[in-house]
């Protein structure tokens, strides 16, 4: 199983970015896909998740409204659309896969850096 995260970069405050997570190596229809982030000096933080089969999403409260997770079944890819970005959103963003939609993420991508300048 491989998860390849991409789409990070440098953006100004108020800007937008869309991160992608390309999944390969098995069928993910019974998985939940999560997004996490880790800022310098801080613990890894849950952003949200999407259940691959239903498309149902769940977000950390502080992420609601600005972040949107979606998936493209044909491309086996999950997206994280981030709008109205703030400097405090600066972090390495990771995607991860949880079998059967449970709480444990067995597979992780390599992370992609997002930097929001003030």
N, CA, C and O atoms as CSV, one atom per row, in Angstrom:
chain,resi,resn,atom,element,x,y,z
A,1,UNK,N,N,0.851,-1.193,0.000
A,1,UNK,CA,C,0.000,0.000,0.000
A,1,UNK,C,C,0.885,1.241,0.000
A,1,UNK,O,O,1.847,1.350,0.759
A,2,UNK,N,N,0.526,2.162,-0.872
A,2,UNK,CA,C,1.271,3.428,-0.920
A,2,UNK,C,C,0.309,4.599,-0.925
A,2,UNK,O,O,-0.718,4.577,-1.604
A,3,UNK,N,N,0.655,5.612,-0.163
A,3,UNK,CA,C,-0.087,6.863,-0.157
A,3,UNK,C,C,0.891,7.966,-0.529
A,3,UNK,O,O,1.918,8.143,0.125
A,4,UNK,N,N,0.570,8.695,-1.570
A,4,UNK,CA,C,1.455,9.739,-2.063
A,4,UNK,C,C,0.755,11.080,-1.932
A,4,UNK,O,O,-0.178,11.382,-2.677
A,5,UNK,N,N,1.215,11.885,-0.976
A,5,UNK,CA,C,0.632,13.211,-0.778
A,5,UNK,C,C,1.385,14.238,-1.612
A,5,UNK,O,O,2.604,14.162,-1.765
A,6,UNK,N,N,0.651,15.186,-2.140
A,6,UNK,CA,C,1.254,16.242,-2.948
A,6,UNK,C,C,0.382,17.485,-2.908
A,6,UNK,O,O,-0.734,17.464,-2.390
A,7,UNK,N,N,0.915,18.580,-3.470
A,7,UNK,CA,C,0.129,19.798,-3.594
A,7,UNK,C,C,0.490,20.893,-2.612
A,7,UNK,O,O,-0.063,21.991,-2.674
A,8,UNK,N,N,1.413,20.605,-1.703
A,8,UNK,CA,C,1.810,21.631,-0.756
A,8,UNK,C,C,2.608,22.735,-1.427
A,8,UNK,O,O,2.987,22.630,-2.594
A,9,UNK,N,N,2.856,23.791,-0.671
A,9,UNK,CA,C,3.631,24.893,-1.206
A,9,UNK,C,C,3.533,26.119,-0.325
A,9,UNK,O,O,3.073,26.053,0.815
A,10,UNK,N,N,3.970,27.227,-0.869
A,10,UNK,CA,C,3.948,28.509,-0.165
A,10,UNK,C,C,2.771,29.329,-0.672
A,10,UNK,O,O,2.593,29.491,-1.879
A,11,UNK,N,N,1.974,29.843,0.249
A,11,UNK,CA,C,0.801,30.636,-0.112
A,11,UNK,C,C,0.667,31.785,0.873
A,11,UNK,O,O,1.083,31.677,2.027
A,12,UNK,N,N,0.092,32.871,0.418
A,12,UNK,CA,C,-0.115,34.021,1.291
A,12,UNK,C,C,-1.358,33.815,2.158
A,12,UNK,O,O,-2.241,33.024,1.827
A,13,UNK,N,N,-1.403,34.531,3.251
A,13,UNK,CA,C,-2.580,34.522,4.118
A,13,UNK,C,C,-3.831,34.835,3.295
A,13,UNK,O,O,-3.855,35.772,2.496
A,14,UNK,N,N,-4.859,34.030,3.513
A,14,UNK,CA,C,-6.102,34.202,2.779
A,14,UNK,C,C,-6.178,33.378,1.503
A,14,UNK,O,O,-7.235,33.294,0.878
A,15,UNK,N,N,-5.077,32.779,1.121
A,15,UNK,CA,C,-5.039,31.989,-0.107
A,15,UNK,C,C,-5.584,30.589,0.085
A,15,UNK,O,O,-6.052,30.220,1.162
A,16,UNK,N,N,-5.510,29.816,-0.997
A,16,UNK,CA,C,-6.051,28.453,-1.000
A,16,UNK,C,C,-5.022,27.483,-1.564
A,16,UNK,O,O,-4.152,27.851,-2.353
A,17,UNK,N,N,-5.149,26.251,-1.138
A,17,UNK,CA,C,-4.360,25.152,-1.683
A,17,UNK,C,C,-5.233,23.909,-1.699
A,17,UNK,O,O,-6.124,23.746,-0.865
A,18,UNK,N,N,-4.965,23.038,-2.657
A,18,UNK,CA,C,-5.609,21.736,-2.663
A,18,UNK,C,C,-4.541,20.658,-2.609
A,18,UNK,O,O,-3.696,20.557,-3.498
A,19,UNK,N,N,-4.588,19.867,-1.572
A,19,UNK,CA,C,-3.673,18.747,-1.426
A,19,UNK,C,C,-4.308,17.492,-1.994
A,19,UNK,O,O,-5.524,17.309,-1.942
A,20,UNK,N,N,-3.465,16.637,-2.532
A,20,UNK,CA,C,-3.928,15.366,-3.080
A,20,UNK,C,C,-3.241,14.217,-2.356
A,20,UNK,O,O,-2.112,14.348,-1.883
A,21,UNK,N,N,-3.933,13.101,-2.278
A,21,UNK,CA,C,-3.361,11.875,-1.716
A,21,UNK,C,C,-3.740,10.732,-2.647
A,21,UNK,O,O,-4.882,10.273,-2.655
A,22,UNK,N,N,-2.773,10.283,-3.423
A,22,UNK,CA,C,-3.001,9.190,-4.358
A,22,UNK,C,C,-2.731,7.869,-3.656
A,22,UNK,O,O,-1.645,7.646,-3.120
A,23,UNK,N,N,-3.728,6.998,-3.667
A,23,UNK,CA,C,-3.624,5.713,-2.972
A,23,UNK,C,C,-3.470,4.578,-3.969
A,23,UNK,O,O,-4.118,4.570,-5.015
A,24,UNK,N,N,-2.614,3.624,-3.646
A,24,UNK,CA,C,-2.408,2.489,-4.544
A,24,UNK,C,C,-2.047,1.250,-3.730
A,24,UNK,O,O,-1.673,1.345,-2.562
A,25,UNK,N,N,-2.166,0.096,-4.362
A,25,UNK,CA,C,-1.735,-1.141,-3.739
A,25,UNK,C,C,-2.851,-2.033,-3.264
A,25,UNK,O,O,-2.611,-3.203,-2.964
A,26,UNK,N,N,-4.067,-1.522,-3.183
A,26,UNK,CA,C,-5.201,-2.349,-2.793
A,26,UNK,C,C,-6.481,-1.551,-3.058
A,26,UNK,O,O,-6.447,-0.392,-3.472
A,27,UNK,N,N,-7.590,-2.207,-2.805
A,27,UNK,CA,C,-8.886,-1.527,-2.896
A,27,UNK,C,C,-9.169,-0.844,-1.566
A,27,UNK,O,O,-9.027,-1.444,-0.500
A,28,UNK,N,N,-9.570,0.414,-1.647
A,28,UNK,CA,C,-9.781,1.190,-0.434
A,28,UNK,C,C,-11.264,1.445,-0.133
A,28,UNK,O,O,-11.593,2.289,0.701
A,29,UNK,N,N,-12.135,0.732,-0.797
A,29,UNK,CA,C,-13.560,1.029,-0.657
A,29,UNK,C,C,-14.055,0.858,0.775
A,29,UNK,O,O,-15.041,1.485,1.166
A,30,UNK,N,N,-13.387,0.020,1.561
A,30,UNK,CA,C,-13.828,-0.179,2.940
A,30,UNK,C,C,-12.968,0.597,3.935
A,30,UNK,O,O,-12.995,0.313,5.132
A,31,UNK,N,N,-12.216,1.561,3.452
A,31,UNK,CA,C,-11.322,2.349,4.298
A,31,UNK,C,C,-11.910,3.732,4.573
A,31,UNK,O,O,-12.779,4.224,3.854
A,32,UNK,N,N,-11.401,4.330,5.635
A,32,UNK,CA,C,-11.537,5.762,5.849
A,32,UNK,C,C,-10.166,6.393,5.608
A,32,UNK,O,O,-9.140,5.847,6.014
A,33,UNK,N,N,-10.161,7.522,4.957
A,33,UNK,CA,C,-8.923,8.234,4.663
A,33,UNK,C,C,-8.892,9.508,5.500
A,33,UNK,O,O,-9.836,10.298,5.491
A,34,UNK,N,N,-7.815,9.687,6.204
A,34,UNK,CA,C,-7.694,10.842,7.079
A,34,UNK,C,C,-6.613,11.805,6.650
A,34,UNK,O,O,-5.653,11.435,5.973
A,35,UNK,N,N,-6.785,13.038,7.053
A,35,UNK,CA,C,-5.750,14.063,6.886
A,35,UNK,C,C,-5.330,14.540,8.274
A,35,UNK,O,O,-6.159,14.775,9.154
A,36,UNK,N,N,-4.028,14.673,8.437
A,36,UNK,CA,C,-3.436,15.156,9.685
A,36,UNK,C,C,-2.430,16.243,9.334
A,36,UNK,O,O,-2.025,16.394,8.182
A,37,UNK,N,N,-2.037,16.997,10.361
A,37,UNK,CA,C,-0.974,17.959,10.128
A,37,UNK,C,C,-0.089,18.046,11.354
A,37,UNK,O,O,-0.512,17.771,12.477
A,38,UNK,N,N,1.144,18.432,11.108
A,38,UNK,CA,C,2.115,18.547,12.193
A,38,UNK,C,C,2.917,19.820,11.996
A,38,UNK,O,O,3.694,19.942,11.048
A,39,UNK,N,N,2.720,20.761,12.898
A,39,UNK,CA,C,3.453,22.020,12.863
A,39,UNK,C,C,4.733,21.883,13.677
A,39,UNK,O,O,4.806,21.030,14.561
A,40,UNK,N,N,5.731,22.693,13.402
A,40,UNK,CA,C,6.997,22.625,14.147
A,40,UNK,C,C,6.777,22.769,15.649
A,40,UNK,O,O,6.149,23.724,16.107
A,41,UNK,N,N,7.297,21.817,16.401
A,41,UNK,CA,C,7.207,21.889,17.847
A,41,UNK,C,C,5.860,21.498,18.424
A,41,UNK,O,O,5.637,21.618,19.628
A,42,UNK,N,N,4.958,21.029,17.564
A,42,UNK,CA,C,3.627,20.658,18.039
A,42,UNK,C,C,3.318,19.201,17.709
A,42,UNK,O,O,3.936,18.605,16.827
A,43,UNK,N,N,2.361,18.647,18.426
A,43,UNK,CA,C,1.949,17.273,18.173
A,43,UNK,C,C,1.148,17.194,16.879
A,43,UNK,O,O,0.561,18.179,16.432
A,44,UNK,N,N,1.136,16.008,16.291
A,44,UNK,CA,C,0.333,15.797,15.099
A,44,UNK,C,C,-1.132,16.034,15.431
A,44,UNK,O,O,-1.617,15.616,16.482
A,45,UNK,N,N,-1.832,16.711,14.521
A,45,UNK,CA,C,-3.207,17.144,14.753
A,45,UNK,C,C,-4.129,16.555,13.694
A,45,UNK,O,O,-3.804,16.566,12.507
A,46,UNK,N,N,-5.253,16.051,14.114
A,46,UNK,CA,C,-6.256,15.513,13.199
A,46,UNK,C,C,-6.962,16.666,12.484
A,46,UNK,O,O,-7.383,17.640,13.109
A,47,UNK,N,N,-7.082,16.535,11.162
A,47,UNK,CA,C,-7.780,17.544,10.368
A,47,UNK,C,C,-9.191,17.064,10.034
A,47,UNK,O,O,-10.168,17.772,10.279
A,48,UNK,N,N,-9.289,15.877,9.482
A,48,UNK,CA,C,-10.588,15.326,9.112
A,48,UNK,C,C,-10.422,13.999,8.414
A,48,UNK,O,O,-9.302,13.551,8.169
A,49,UNK,N,N,-11.547,13.364,8.092
A,49,UNK,CA,C,-11.500,12.094,7.402
A,49,UNK,C,C,-12.692,11.971,6.471
A,49,UNK,O,O,-13.693,12.676,6.597
A,50,UNK,N,N,-12.545,11.042,5.527
A,50,UNK,CA,C,-13.634,10.737,4.614
A,50,UNK,C,C,-13.751,9.227,4.514
A,50,UNK,O,O,-12.746,8.521,4.433
A,51,UNK,N,N,-14.991,8.732,4.519
A,51,UNK,CA,C,-15.233,7.315,4.343
A,51,UNK,C,C,-15.344,7.066,2.841
A,51,UNK,O,O,-16.191,7.630,2.147
A,52,UNK,N,N,-14.442,6.189,2.370
A,52,UNK,CA,C,-14.289,6.085,0.918
A,52,UNK,C,C,-15.574,5.659,0.236
A,52,UNK,O,O,-15.922,6.201,-0.814
A,53,UNK,N,N,-16.286,4.698,0.809
A,53,UNK,CA,C,-17.453,4.157,0.116
A,53,UNK,C,C,-18.615,5.147,0.092
A,53,UNK,O,O,-19.273,5.299,-0.937
A,54,UNK,N,N,-18.872,5.813,1.198
A,54,UNK,CA,C,-20.043,6.689,1.290
A,54,UNK,C,C,-19.737,8.142,0.945
A,54,UNK,O,O,-20.630,8.891,0.550
A,55,UNK,N,N,-18.472,8.541,1.094
A,55,UNK,CA,C,-18.125,9.947,0.907
A,55,UNK,C,C,-18.422,10.806,2.124
A,55,UNK,O,O,-18.210,12.019,2.096
A,56,UNK,N,N,-18.909,10.191,3.186
A,56,UNK,CA,C,-19.214,10.945,4.404
A,56,UNK,C,C,-17.915,11.499,4.984
A,56,UNK,O,O,-16.883,10.827,4.996
A,57,UNK,N,N,-17.989,12.731,5.461
A,57,UNK,CA,C,-16.805,13.398,5.999
A,57,UNK,C,C,-17.009,13.780,7.457
A,57,UNK,O,O,-18.132,13.932,7.938
A,58,UNK,N,N,-15.899,13.927,8.129
A,58,UNK,CA,C,-15.903,14.358,9.528
A,58,UNK,C,C,-14.675,15.238,9.715
A,58,UNK,O,O,-13.586,14.910,9.244
A,59,UNK,N,N,-14.862,16.361,10.410
A,59,UNK,CA,C,-13.777,17.315,10.584
A,59,UNK,C,C,-13.562,17.643,12.053
A,59,UNK,O,O,-14.491,17.631,12.860
A,60,UNK,N,N,-12.316,17.932,12.371
A,60,UNK,CA,C,-12.019,18.545,13.646
A,60,UNK,C,C,-12.755,19.881,13.693
A,60,UNK,O,O,-12.825,20.587,12.687
A,61,UNK,N,N,-13.296,20.225,14.838
A,61,UNK,CA,C,-14.148,21.418,14.929
A,61,UNK,C,C,-13.463,22.676,14.395
A,61,UNK,O,O,-14.094,23.487,13.717
A,62,UNK,N,N,-12.188,22.836,14.696
A,62,UNK,CA,C,-11.486,24.057,14.303
A,62,UNK,C,C,-11.234,24.129,12.803
A,62,UNK,O,O,-10.866,25.181,12.282
A,63,UNK,N,N,-11.430,23.012,12.110
A,63,UNK,CA,C,-11.179,22.964,10.666
A,63,UNK,C,C,-12.458,23.161,9.853
A,63,UNK,O,O,-12.403,23.401,8.647
A,64,UNK,N,N,-13.595,23.061,10.512
A,64,UNK,CA,C,-14.855,23.140,9.782
A,64,UNK,C,C,-15.016,24.500,9.124
A,64,UNK,O,O,-14.687,25.533,9.707
A,65,UNK,N,N,-15.520,24.483,7.920
A,65,UNK,CA,C,-15.803,25.722,7.221
A,65,UNK,C,C,-14.705,26.169,6.277
A,65,UNK,O,O,-14.994,26.761,5.238
A,66,UNK,N,N,-13.460,25.901,6.610
A,66,UNK,CA,C,-12.357,26.315,5.739
A,66,UNK,C,C,-11.758,25.134,4.971
A,66,UNK,O,O,-11.212,25.310,3.882
A,67,UNK,N,N,-11.861,23.949,5.535
A,67,UNK,CA,C,-11.251,22.762,4.928
A,67,UNK,C,C,-12.347,21.813,4.438
A,67,UNK,O,O,-13.356,21.612,5.114
A,68,UNK,N,N,-12.136,21.240,3.269
A,68,UNK,CA,C,-13.083,20.299,2.694
A,68,UNK,C,C,-12.340,19.093,2.150
A,68,UNK,O,O,-11.380,19.231,1.392
A,69,UNK,N,N,-12.789,17.914,2.541
A,69,UNK,CA,C,-12.199,16.663,2.057
A,69,UNK,C,C,-13.151,16.043,1.039
A,69,UNK,O,O,-14.367,16.020,1.230
A,70,UNK,N,N,-12.570,15.545,-0.037
A,70,UNK,CA,C,-13.363,14.873,-1.068
A,70,UNK,C,C,-12.538,13.724,-1.640
A,70,UNK,O,O,-11.353,13.583,-1.337
A,71,UNK,N,N,-13.184,12.906,-2.474
A,71,UNK,CA,C,-12.434,11.820,-3.099
A,71,UNK,C,C,-12.912,11.599,-4.522
A,71,UNK,O,O,-14.050,11.897,-4.884
A,72,UNK,N,N,-11.994,11.064,-5.311
A,72,UNK,CA,C,-12.279,10.701,-6.697
A,72,UNK,C,C,-12.037,9.206,-6.805
A,72,UNK,O,O,-10.893,8.752,-6.809
A,73,UNK,N,N,-13.113,8.447,-6.893
A,73,UNK,CA,C,-12.983,6.990,-6.910
A,73,UNK,C,C,-12.209,6.505,-8.128
A,73,UNK,O,O,-11.411,5.573,-8.028
A,74,UNK,N,N,-12.436,7.123,-9.256
A,74,UNK,CA,C,-11.791,6.683,-10.494
A,74,UNK,C,C,-10.271,6.855,-10.418
A,74,UNK,O,O,-9.516,6.071,-10.993
A,75,UNK,N,N,-9.842,7.888,-9.703
A,75,UNK,CA,C,-8.409,8.167,-9.605
A,75,UNK,C,C,-7.803,7.625,-8.322
A,75,UNK,O,O,-6.597,7.746,-8.105
A,76,UNK,N,N,-8.627,7.030,-7.472
A,76,UNK,CA,C,-8.146,6.531,-6.176
A,76,UNK,C,C,-7.402,7.618,-5.405
A,76,UNK,O,O,-6.344,7.385,-4.820
A,77,UNK,N,N,-7.983,8.789,-5.424
A,77,UNK,CA,C,-7.323,9.960,-4.844
A,77,UNK,C,C,-8.269,10.696,-3.906
A,77,UNK,O,O,-9.458,10.854,-4.183
A,78,UNK,N,N,-7.711,11.136,-2.801
A,78,UNK,CA,C,-8.441,11.931,-1.819
A,78,UNK,C,C,-7.845,13.327,-1.824
A,78,UNK,O,O,-6.639,13.500,-2.002
A,79,UNK,N,N,-8.699,14.319,-1.627
A,79,UNK,CA,C,-8.267,15.718,-1.685
A,79,UNK,C,C,-8.564,16.437,-0.372
A,79,UNK,O,O,-9.505,16.100,0.348
A,80,UNK,N,N,-7.745,17.421,-0.089
A,80,UNK,CA,C,-7.995,18.341,1.012
A,80,UNK,C,C,-7.944,19.748,0.447
A,80,UNK,O,O,-6.870,20.266,0.140
A,81,UNK,N,N,-9.100,20.356,0.313
A,81,UNK,CA,C,-9.187,21.736,-0.152
A,81,UNK,C,C,-9.117,22.663,1.050
A,81,UNK,O,O,-9.918,22.556,1.978
A,82,UNK,N,N,-8.159,23.566,1.025
A,82,UNK,CA,C,-7.948,24.471,2.154
A,82,UNK,C,C,-8.124,25.909,1.666
A,82,UNK,O,O,-7.434,26.352,0.748
A,83,UNK,N,N,-9.045,26.621,2.284
A,83,UNK,CA,C,-9.334,28.004,1.915
A,83,UNK,C,C,-9.078,28.940,3.088
A,83,UNK,O,O,-8.986,28.508,4.237
A,84,UNK,N,N,-8.966,30.220,2.780
A,84,UNK,CA,C,-8.756,31.248,3.819
A,84,UNK,C,C,-7.619,30.845,4.751
A,84,UNK,O,O,-7.760,30.873,5.974
A,85,UNK,N,N,-6.513,30.478,4.164
A,85,UNK,CA,C,-5.394,29.969,4.955
A,85,UNK,C,C,-4.781,31.040,5.839
A,85,UNK,O,O,-4.730,32.220,5.495
A,86,UNK,N,N,-4.317,30.577,6.997
A,86,UNK,CA,C,-3.727,31.456,8.000
A,86,UNK,C,C,-2.300,30.981,8.294
A,86,UNK,O,O,-1.973,29.823,8.036
A,87,UNK,N,N,-1.470,31.840,8.819
A,87,UNK,CA,C,-0.101,31.403,9.154
A,87,UNK,C,C,-0.079,30.206,10.096
A,87,UNK,O,O,0.834,29.383,10.027
A,88,UNK,N,N,-1.060,30.100,10.964
A,88,UNK,CA,C,-1.102,28.966,11.902
A,88,UNK,C,C,-1.467,27.649,11.227
A,88,UNK,O,O,-1.422,26.596,11.862
A,89,UNK,N,N,-1.824,27.697,9.962
A,89,UNK,CA,C,-2.053,26.470,9.191
A,89,UNK,C,C,-0.744,25.891,8.647
A,89,UNK,O,O,-0.731,24.799,8.078
A,90,UNK,N,N,0.339,26.619,8.824
A,90,UNK,CA,C,1.642,26.134,8.371
A,90,UNK,C,C,2.001,24.837,9.084
A,90,UNK,O,O,2.033,24.776,10.313
A,91,UNK,N,N,2.273,23.798,8.291
A,91,UNK,CA,C,2.542,22.473,8.857
A,91,UNK,C,C,2.888,21.524,7.721
A,91,UNK,O,O,2.744,21.849,6.542
A,92,UNK,N,N,3.347,20.344,8.109
A,92,UNK,CA,C,3.429,19.232,7.166
A,92,UNK,C,C,2.106,18.493,7.249
A,92,UNK,O,O,1.660,18.120,8.334
A,93,UNK,N,N,1.488,18.284,6.108
A,93,UNK,CA,C,0.189,17.628,6.048
A,93,UNK,C,C,0.373,16.192,5.563
A,93,UNK,O,O,1.076,15.936,4.585
A,94,UNK,N,N,-0.268,15.269,6.262
A,94,UNK,CA,C,-0.165,13.854,5.972
A,94,UNK,C,C,-1.542,13.277,5.662
A,94,UNK,O,O,-2.548,13.689,6.240
A,95,UNK,N,N,-1.569,12.323,4.746
A,95,UNK,CA,C,-2.775,11.527,4.569
A,95,UNK,C,C,-2.504,10.136,5.136
A,95,UNK,O,O,-1.362,9.680,5.201
A,96,UNK,N,N,-3.572,9.483,5.539
A,96,UNK,CA,C,-3.447,8.170,6.154
A,96,UNK,C,C,-4.696,7.360,5.862
A,96,UNK,O,O,-5.755,7.914,5.567
A,97,UNK,N,N,-4.564,6.027,5.948
A,97,UNK,CA,C,-5.669,5.126,5.639
A,97,UNK,C,C,-5.994,4.249,6.839
A,97,UNK,O,O,-5.106,3.648,7.444
A,98,UNK,N,N,-7.285,4.185,7.175
A,98,UNK,CA,C,-7.758,3.395,8.306
A,98,UNK,C,C,-8.631,2.254,7.795
A,98,UNK,O,O,-9.690,2.511,7.223
A,99,UNK,N,N,-8.217,0.999,7.985
A,99,UNK,CA,C,-9.002,-0.141,7.509
A,99,UNK,C,C,-10.377,-0.199,8.151
A,99,UNK,O,O,-10.533,0.081,9.340
A,100,UNK,N,N,-11.338,-0.553,7.379
A,100,UNK,CA,C,-12.729,-0.701,7.814
A,100,UNK,C,C,-13.263,0.557,8.477
A,100,UNK,O,O,-14.241,0.494,9.221
A,101,UNK,N,N,-12.648,1.678,8.224
A,101,UNK,CA,C,-13.129,2.937,8.789
A,101,UNK,C,C,-12.940,3.079,10.280
A,101,UNK,O,O,-13.552,3.944,10.907
A,102,UNK,N,N,-12.097,2.236,10.857
A,102,UNK,CA,C,-11.883,2.304,12.293
A,102,UNK,C,C,-11.009,3.461,12.715
A,102,UNK,O,O,-10.635,4.286,11.882
A,103,UNK,N,N,-10.678,3.540,13.982
A,103,UNK,CA,C,-9.932,4.680,14.503
A,103,UNK,C,C,-8.430,4.613,14.249
A,103,UNK,O,O,-7.735,5.616,14.409
A,104,UNK,N,N,-7.923,3.462,13.861
A,104,UNK,CA,C,-6.482,3.291,13.714
A,104,UNK,C,C,-6.071,3.407,12.254
A,104,UNK,O,O,-6.646,2.772,11.370
A,105,UNK,N,N,-5.059,4.236,12.029
A,105,UNK,CA,C,-4.552,4.441,10.673
A,105,UNK,C,C,-3.319,3.574,10.465
A,105,UNK,O,O,-2.288,3.775,11.107
A,106,UNK,N,N,-3.437,2.620,9.569
A,106,UNK,CA,C,-2.356,1.661,9.353
A,106,UNK,C,C,-1.326,2.138,8.337
A,106,UNK,O,O,-0.167,1.724,8.383
A,107,UNK,N,N,-1.739,2.991,7.439
A,107,UNK,CA,C,-0.861,3.422,6.353
A,107,UNK,C,C,-0.796,4.943,6.325
A,107,UNK,O,O,-1.799,5.636,6.496
A,108,UNK,N,N,0.428,5.441,6.102
A,108,UNK,CA,C,0.654,6.883,6.096
A,108,UNK,C,C,1.423,7.292,4.850
A,108,UNK,O,O,2.294,6.563,4.375
A,109,UNK,N,N,1.090,8.464,4.328
A,109,UNK,CA,C,1.872,9.052,3.259
A,109,UNK,C,C,3.076,9.777,3.831
A,109,UNK,O,O,3.272,9.834,5.045
A,110,UNK,N,N,3.877,10.329,2.933
A,110,UNK,CA,C,5.136,10.927,3.349
A,110,UNK,C,C,5.019,12.374,3.815
A,110,UNK,O,O,5.973,12.916,4.373
A,111,UNK,N,N,3.890,12.997,3.602
A,111,UNK,CA,C,3.694,14.376,4.033
A,111,UNK,C,C,4.045,15.382,2.961
A,111,UNK,O,O,4.920,15.152,2.126
A,112,UNK,N,N,3.347,16.498,3.000
A,112,UNK,CA,C,3.631,17.593,2.076
A,112,UNK,C,C,3.586,18.903,2.870
A,112,UNK,O,O,2.682,19.128,3.675
A,113,UNK,N,N,4.572,19.753,2.628
A,113,UNK,CA,C,4.734,20.979,3.416
A,113,UNK,C,C,3.808,22.077,2.900
A,113,UNK,O,O,3.757,22.367,1.704
A,114,UNK,N,N,3.084,22.671,3.831
A,114,UNK,CA,C,2.265,23.852,3.533
A,114,UNK,C,C,2.802,25.007,4.375
A,114,UNK,O,O,2.901,24.894,5.597
A,115,UNK,N,N,3.143,26.104,3.731
A,115,UNK,CA,C,3.642,27.282,4.424
A,115,UNK,C,C,2.772,28.472,4.050
A,115,UNK,O,O,2.621,28.804,2.874
A,116,UNK,N,N,2.204,29.105,5.064
A,116,UNK,CA,C,1.350,30.265,4.836
A,116,UNK,C,C,2.083,31.497,5.351
A,116,UNK,O,O,2.380,31.600,6.541
A,117,UNK,N,N,2.369,32.413,4.463
A,117,UNK,CA,C,3.105,33.616,4.845
A,117,UNK,C,C,2.141,34.710,5.289
A,117,UNK,O,O,1.023,34.817,4.784
A,118,UNK,N,N,2.592,35.515,6.236
A,118,UNK,CA,C,1.741,36.588,6.769
A,118,UNK,C,C,1.949,37.883,6.012
A,118,UNK,O,O,1.315,38.890,6.326
